[in-house]
Amino acid sequence: MSFSNPHFAEPRWLLVAFLGPLVLAGLQWYSSWARKRQLSQIAAPRFLDELTRSHNPFRRLFKNALLVLAIAGVGLALARPQGGQQQEAGQSVGADIVFVVDCSRSMLATDVTPSRLQRANLAISDFMRRHAHSRLGLVAFAGQAFLQCPLTFDYSAFEETLMIIDEKTIPVPGTDVGLALEEGYRALEKGERHKLLVLITDGEDLEKGGVREAERLAKEGVVIFTIGVGTPAGAEIQIVNEQGRPEFVRDNKGEIVHSRLDEPTLRTIAQTTHGAYSPLGPLRAGLAKVRITLETMNITSGSAPARKFGVDRFHWFIGAVLFLLIIESLIGTRRHRSAVTSRLISAR
């Protein structure tokens, strides 16, 4: 086998190719010694030659050698021998986008069906499928905010994380938009890449820190797109209590809480960072506008450089190992009957 620039991609496995045959050869020698020792205990020396007359020591040695070579081949295959080069063309890389999703109890309101939170999750999933050249991250928030999925091109992992977010994901009650934006910023890489946050919420900022945090992030070059989920008319919030029965959320006075979409706050946050506000709307129209805006702006972070990598050749060694094992299994350790007969005649 000849190829240019031969090398091993995983050279640490060469230790197996070196030590494996030595260990196996040692075990084979010990097995042969133990077998002779056991025979010497059950028969007198003059009978041993008669008992082992049909055994062919050369064949046994040949079989052992084949196994030793097979172990060496396994080690070489694991070390991934490579030769030659392939080149992968560079691809354009989109912006890093972190979705900051409100999962507080107000997102259970059903002024949009099936609920605000479920509608938001479906919209993000649709965005992911239609805008498949950016790294995506996910932050969930209520009274506290936590990173659920770091920036990744693994959309399957991203979507799996997205679909398990519910009102119980963040155990701290409340809605702190400022803290959520801060956590979203932490999830972004600090470098030359464009920094985009997509805030998806009904806009009820109980801690009133969203606009202040947006002003700070604007100085860091962060652009925030805000997506309003719900309607200005709003709806009551219904949850399932500990007994498994639905009930309405009530305030300290015992009155039913009525949650409404706060568009002015979301619009201010977006405008502060030179982003844009859109209501989610039917058929995920809000995020569709974000996607179109990004494509219109042609936001990219350049191109990934072309990569050169070696061509794997381990399959040659795997093939050789299989061949050696097949040959080893077909070789017996007994002499041919004619050879045994001739030895008996000569012995007499």
Salt bridges, closest charged atoms under 4 A:
GLU10 OE1 - ARG12 NH1 2.53
GLU10 OE2 - ARG80 NH1 3.99
ASP49 OD2 - ARG53 NH2 3.86
ASP49 OD1 - ARG343 NH2 3.45
GLU50 OE1 - ARG53 NH2 2.51
GLU88 OE1 - ARG307 NH2 2.80
ASP96 OD2 - ARG135 NH2 2.85
ASP96 OD2 - ARG193 NE 2.78
ASP111 OD2 - ARG116 NH2 2.78
ASP126 OD1 - ARG130 NE 3.02
GLU159 OE2 - ARG129 NH2 2.63
GLU182 OE2 - ARG186 NH2 2.65
GLU183 OE1 - ARG186 NH1 2.81
GLU189 OE2 - ARG135 NH2 3.03
ASP202 OD2 - ARG116 NH1 2.94
GLU213 OE2 - ARG216 NH2 2.59
GLU236 OE2 - HIS258 ND1 3.41
GLU295 OE2 - HIS131 ND1 3.99
GLU295 OE2 - ARG291 NH1 3.92
ASP312 OD1 - ARG80 NH2 3.16
GLU328 OE2 - LYS63 NZ 2.85
